[in-house]
Amino acid sequence: MSLAPSLTQTVPVRNGRTGLIALWLVQIALAGMFLLAGGSKLLGAPEMVGLFDAIGIGQWFRYLTGFIEVGSALALLLPSFAVFGALALVPTMVGAIAAHLFILGASPALPAILLLGAAGVTWTRRHQLLGAQSTMR
């Protein structure tokens, strides 16, 4: 019998005040970045229009990405929805990294950093996902 927790078990983490402040600082920073990025996509900034022209899927994808980013940024600022905002940003940033690497030929450093932040918030708040799952049954 192993005393180590499995991947399906949650271990209560005693987050102190410092941990909670750090989590909120990351969430606020992510929210700010995604409000700016998503807002510029939705407002049709020439750089974003050119970027999505280069990707070649169409401008509808710029609007979709902008809505995901702005919606997720707003969710990051609400404690009950923060995990869902971060969770939506994970595949969005994976796609951004792929686009930077394989289509644009640009550095994926910024999307990778944002992916790590979103994944960190998702992991830290994973207990909220498990709580939401149990209320759906």
N, C-alpha and C positions, 0 to 999 in steps of 0.2 A: 504494500500500500504506500503510495507516494503522497507526501505532504505538499508537494509543489502544485500550484494551481494549474489547471488546464486552460486552454485558450477560450473555452466556453464559460469558464467561471470568472466572476469578477471578484477582485480582492479590494476590500475597502481601503481607500487611500486617504490618509489623514493629511489633507491639504491644509497647510498653514496659511496664514495671511499673506506671506510672501509669494507662495505658489499661486494663490488666487489673483494677486495683483499682477504677477507675471502673465498669467493666462489672459487677463483682461487687456493688458498692454499689447499682447500679440493680436488679440481679436480686434482691438481698436485700430492698430496699425494695418492689419489686413483689410478691415472695413474701409479705411481711408484710401488705400491703394486701389481697391476694387471699385469704390465709388468714382474715383478719378478715371480709371481705365474704362469701366463700363459706361460712365457718363460721356466720355469722349467718343465712344463707339455709337451711342444712341444719338448724340448731337451731330454726328457726321463730321468729326474732325478730319481734315484732308489726309493726315497721316494714317488714320484708321481706314478710311475709304481706300487708300492706296494699298495698305497692308492686306485688306480682304480681297482687293482686286488681284494681288499677287498670289493669294491662296487659291483663287479660282473657283470657289464654290458659289459665290454670289453675295450680294449685299444683304440678303435676308439673314445670312449666317452672322453677319456683323451685328444685326439687331438682336438675334437670338442670344449671341454671346454677351452682348451688352445687358440684356434683361437678366440673364443668369448672374452676371457679375454684380449688378446693382441690387438685385433681389437678395443675393447671398450676403452682400455687404450689410444691408439693412438687417437681415436675420442675425448676423454676427453680433449686432448690438443689443439683441433681445435675449436674455438668458435662456428662456424656454425654447428658442428657435436657433440658437447659435450652432448647435451640433449639426442641424440640417443645412444651414448656410455653408458651414465648413465642408460638409459631406458633398454638397453640390459642386463646390469648387475643386475638389480632388480630380474628377474626370475632366473638368474644364481645363485644368492646368496640365494634365497629362496630354490632352490634345494640343495645347499651346506648345508644349515641349516638342511634340512630334512635328508640328507645323514648322517650328523654328529649325529643327534639325534636318528634316527631309524635304521641305518645300521652299522655305525662305533662305536657307543656308546661313542663318543668323545664330548668335549665341543664345542658348536656352537658359542662361544663368538666372535671369529674373523670374521666368516662370517656374524654374526649379526651386528657387527660394520660396516663392509663394506657395508652391505645392507642399513643401516641407512645413510651412506655417499652417496651412489648412489641414494637413494630415495630423499635425501635432494637436490642433484644437479638436479634431474629430476623435483622436485617441484619448485625449484627456477627458472629453465629455461623453465617451462611449457609454457610460452608465445611463445617460439620457436616452440613447437609442434602445438599450435593453429595457428600460422602463416603458418606452413608447410601444415596444413590441408586445409586452405583456398586457398592456391596456387594449390592444387590438383584438385580442382573443376573446 
